[in-house]
Amino acid sequence: MMRLFSNKELAMIVTCPTCDGDGDVQYEVPRPQNFNRDVGEIDIISSECHHCDGNGEIEVDDVDFDD
């Protein structure tokens, strides 16, 4: 008889809550003023999401369907 299911627990794949499934996040980085600028400014830097490693999805082991 062939065994269809193993004793492993199945993990559910959901959209990453940190990057909302985009795979990258944006950070605000303040830049100081210098001799050419009289005020500082905030630059927006885009980086790969550290939570999902840029995939946009994560595996969830414990899923609570009641919430």
N, C-alpha and C positions, 0 to 999 in steps of 0.2 A: 504494500500500500504506500502510496506517495504522500509525503508530508507537505502540506501547502503552507502552513504557518510555523514559524519557529517560536521559541520561547522569548525572543527579544521583545523589548517594549518598542512600540512605534513612536517616532518623534514627528511632531507636526511642524510644518514650515510656514512661517508667517512673515508679513512685511515688517521690516526693521523699523522700530518706533523712533530711533534716533535720526535717521535720514529720510524717513517716510518712503522708503523703497527706491530712492534715487541712487544710492551708492556713494554719494559724496555729501559732505556737509560744508557749510560756510562759517568762517570764523571772522570776527571783527578784531583787527590788530591796530592799536593806536600807534601812529607815527609821530615822533616828536618834531617840534619846529626846528628850523635851521636858519642859516643866514639868507637863504633864498625865499623862505616862507616866514610870514610873521606869526602864523598859528599852526598848531599841529592838526592832523587830520586822521580819520579812521579809514583804513583800507580793509576791503573784504577779500579774504583768502579762501579759496576752495580747496578742500583736501578730501582724501578717501576716508570713508566712514570707518572708525576703529571698531565699532560694535559688530558690523557684518562683513568687514574686510572688503567693502566695495561691491558686494553681491546684491544688496538690497533686500535680502531675505535672511532670516535666522531660524534655527531649529529650536523648538520649545519642547522640553521633555514633559513638564507638568502643565497640562492644559486644564483650566477651570472653565467649563462651558456655562456655568451659572452666572458669571459676571457679564 
